[in-house]
Amino acid sequence: MSGAAATAIKLSIRVHSHLQFTDLFHVVLSQVAKQVPISQERLDWIALAMREAVNNAVMHGNKKDPEKWIEVEMESAGREFIIRVWDEGSGFDQGVLTDPRCPENLFRPNGRGIFLIKQFSDRVSFPRKDDGHFGIELVFDLDKDSRQEVSNEP
């Protein structure tokens, strides 16, 4: 994959906040991956990170309110592939995220999404649009080997 010319792509899909659309984003990602191109092995990790981000936007950001919107942007920029997921929630303080690997957190039903996203992405940030919408930005280096060790950092 290294050195292959990436196709410039930028798209945005906005849908009502519902988990049923997670599969739609996966299908779109699969088609975009053919154009960029993204290897199948790398695509699997990107898809998992995106699925977690979309689920978090619906469940936590928009509190499962189907009247609210989520927006997913996909962009290829040089040898980077970027996914942004926006919701209408107020956001959260990343400083209060707990490490799901700690014994006291092992059996909690939530708390693994951001941890997994950080493991599968090369960079993660939490931007806010001018209109106040909160988001997560996942950046993937397409030249990087997809085999990654799990970080010891939460």
N, C-alpha and C positions, 0 to 999 in steps of 0.2 A: 504494500500500500504506500510506503514511503515514496515521496516524489511524484505520485500521481496527481494530475491537475484536478483540482476540485471545481465543480460547477457552482457558480454563484446562485444561490437560492435564498429568497426571503419570503416567508408566508406567515399568515396569521389566521387563526380560526377562533371565532368567538361563539360560545354556546351557553345555554342555560346550565347552571350548576347541578349536574347530575352524574352519578358514577357510570351510567350507561354510555357516556361519551368517551370513556377511557379507551375502549376498543377502537373507536373512530380515530383517535390520535395515533394509536399504534399502527393502524393501516396506513395513515398518511406518512408517518415516519418511515415505514417500510418502503414506500414508493420514493420518498425523498432520498433515502439511503442509496437507492440504485443510481440516482443522478449525481450525488455528491462526489464520489462513491464512499460508502462506509462498509468495511468488511463485516461479514455476518457475525463473527465473534464479538467485534466491538459493538455492533448494533444491538446485540442481546443486552449488554450492560447499559447502553444508552436507553433502551426501551424500559428497562427496570427502573432506572432513575427517573425517567419521565413519568412512568405510571405512578410512582410514589409521590412525585410533585403534584400531579393532577389530583390524585386521591386526597392529598393534604389540602389542596385548594378547596375542594368540594366539602370535605368533612370538617376541617378545622377553620379554614379561612372564611368560607361562606356558611358554615354551620348547617350544611345540608339544605339550605334554602334554595328551592328550584326557581325562585324569582330572580335570584342574583345570577351574575354571569361569571364565567371563567374564560380566559383567553390564552391560547397557546401560540407562541411564535417559534418558528424554526428558521435558522439562518446559517448559511455557510459563509464564512469569512476567511478567505485564504485556506489555511490548513486547520482551521478551527470550525467546529460545529457547535452552535449555540441554541439552547432551548430556554425560552422564558415562559413561565406560567404565572398569570396574573389572576387575582381574585378580588373580591370587594370587601375583604375582611380588614381588620385594623392592624394586622401584622402581629409580630411577637418579638420578645426580647430573646435573642439567641444566647444571651448569657445565662438564661435559666434552663437551657436544654440539659437534660441529664444523660449520662452515659448508659445506654441500655445494657452494657456488658457488666455493670456493677451488680453484685448479688441482690441488692435491695430492689433492683429494677427488672430483674429477669422475668418475672411473671406479670408485669404490668401489661395491660392490653394495648397501650400506645407508647410512643416514644422512640420508635425505631426508624421511622421514615426519613428524617433529616440525616440521621447517622448513615443509613444505606445510601442515600443520595450522595453524600460526601465521599463514600467509598467508591462509588461507580463513576463519579465525575472527576475531572481534573481540577476544576475550580468551581466554587459555589459562592454566590453572593445573594443578598436580599435587597433589591432595589425598591424604590417607591416612585410611582409616576407622579407627574405634576398634579393630576386629578385626585391623588391620594390612594390609588389602588396599589396594593402590596403585591410583591412578586418574588419569585425565586429565579435566578439565572444560573443555568448549568452550562459549563463550557467544557468541550471535549477536544483534546489535541488529537487530530486524526493521524498524526505521524507517530504517536506514542503506542507502544506495545500494549495490547488490551489486557495482558496478564498482569494483574496488580495484586500486591499483598495487602491484606487488611491493615489499615493504619492503627497505631495504638492511640491516636488522637481521636476524641469524640467528634 
